[in-house]
Amino acid sequence: MPSNVTLRFSSVEQLFASRNRKVAVVHPSQWGKAMVMVLVLVAVGFIISSMVWAWSNLQQTNLNYQISQAQETQKQYLELNRKLHIELSNLTSISRLEKLAVEKFGMAPPLPCQVVQLP
């Protein structure tokens, strides 16, 4: 058993001793670097275009919401305008004004001597 232990220690020593050896570093080729750059640029382009698409979609949604609100407000104003026109025509009707003049203000039709004819 002890010989086994020394064998293991010697292999560990060789492992640590191999740190001082010069190991040839394999550099990636120029094509590999170019492919990585192309992939990075494609990924960045995809991310940027996705962000632009999401922003434009959000803007479209916000504008559609604003248009919907404006149309609802327009409907309310058109209904109010219609009601006000009806009220105006009721308030300025000749029959109502004549009735109001007689009942509330005690007016009567003018006598012939009160009418002045203009040339």
C-alpha positions in Angstrom: 0.0 0.0 0.0 2.7 2.5 0.7 4.2 2.0 -2.8 0.8 3.0 -4.2 0.9 6.2 -2.1 4.3 7.2 -3.3 3.3 6.5 -6.9 0.4 8.9 -6.4 2.6 11.5 -4.9 5.1 11.2 -7.7 2.3 11.7 -10.3 1.1 14.7 -8.4 4.7 16.1 -8.3 5.0 15.6 -12.1 1.7 17.5 -12.5 3.0 20.4 -10.5 6.4 20.2 -12.1 4.8 20.5 -15.5 3.8 24.1 -14.8 7.3 25.2 -15.6 7.2 23.7 -19.1 6.3 25.8 -22.0 3.1 24.8 -23.6 2.3 25.8 -27.1 -0.8 28.1 -27.1 -3.1 27.5 -30.0 -4.4 30.8 -31.4 -7.7 30.8 -33.1 -7.4 31.5 -36.8 -8.4 34.8 -38.3 -11.5 33.2 -39.8 -12.6 32.2 -36.3 -12.3 35.7 -35.0 -14.2 37.1 -38.0 -17.0 34.6 -37.5 -17.2 35.5 -33.8 -17.4 39.2 -34.8 -20.0 38.5 -37.4 -22.1 36.6 -34.9 -21.7 39.3 -32.3 -22.8 42.0 -34.8 -25.7 39.9 -35.9 -26.8 39.4 -32.3 -26.4 43.2 -31.6 -28.4 44.1 -34.7 -31.1 41.6 -33.8 -31.4 43.0 -30.3 -31.5 46.6 -31.5 -34.1 45.9 -34.2 -36.2 44.0 -31.6 -36.0 47.0 -29.3 -37.0 49.4 -32.1 -39.9 47.1 -33.1 -41.1 46.9 -29.4 -40.9 50.7 -29.0 -42.8 51.3 -32.3 -45.4 48.8 -31.2 -45.8 50.5 -27.8 -46.1 53.9 -29.6 -48.8 52.5 -31.8 -50.7 51.1 -28.9 -50.5 54.4 -27.0 -51.7 56.4 -30.1 -54.6 54.0 -30.6 -55.6 54.5 -27.0 -55.4 58.3 -27.4 -57.4 58.2 -30.6 -60.1 56.1 -28.9 -60.3 58.6 -26.0 -60.5 61.5 -28.4 -63.3 59.8 -30.4 -65.3 59.2 -27.2 -64.8 62.8 -26.2 -65.9 63.9 -29.7 -69.1 61.8 -29.4 -69.9 63.5 -26.0 -69.4 67.0 -27.4 -71.5 66.2 -30.4 -74.3 65.0 -28.2 -74.0 68.1 -26.0 -74.0 70.3 -29.1 -77.2 68.6 -30.3 -78.9 69.1 -27.0 -77.9 72.8 -26.8 -79.3 73.4 -30.4 -82.6 71.9 -29.3 -82.6 74.0 -26.2 -81.8 77.1 -28.1 -84.6 76.5 -30.6 -87.0 76.0 -27.7 -85.9 79.1 -25.9 -86.1 81.3 -29.0 -89.4 80.0 -30.4 -91.9 82.8 -31.2 -94.8 81.1 -29.4 -92.8 80.7 -26.2 -91.6 84.3 -26.3 -95.1 85.7 -26.9 -96.5 83.6 -24.0 -93.7 84.7 -21.7 -94.2 88.3 -22.6 -97.9 88.2 -21.8 -97.8 86.1 -18.6 -94.6 87.2 -17.0 -94.1 90.8 -18.1 -97.7 91.8 -18.7 -97.1 92.9 -22.3 -99.7 93.1 -25.0 -99.6 93.5 -28.8 -99.0 97.2 -29.7 -101.9 99.5 -30.4 -102.0 101.0 -34.0 -100.9 104.4 -32.6 -97.8 102.9 -31.0 -96.5 101.5 -34.3 -94.2 103.8 -36.2 -93.7 103.2 -39.9 -90.3 103.9 -41.3 -89.9 105.2 -44.9 
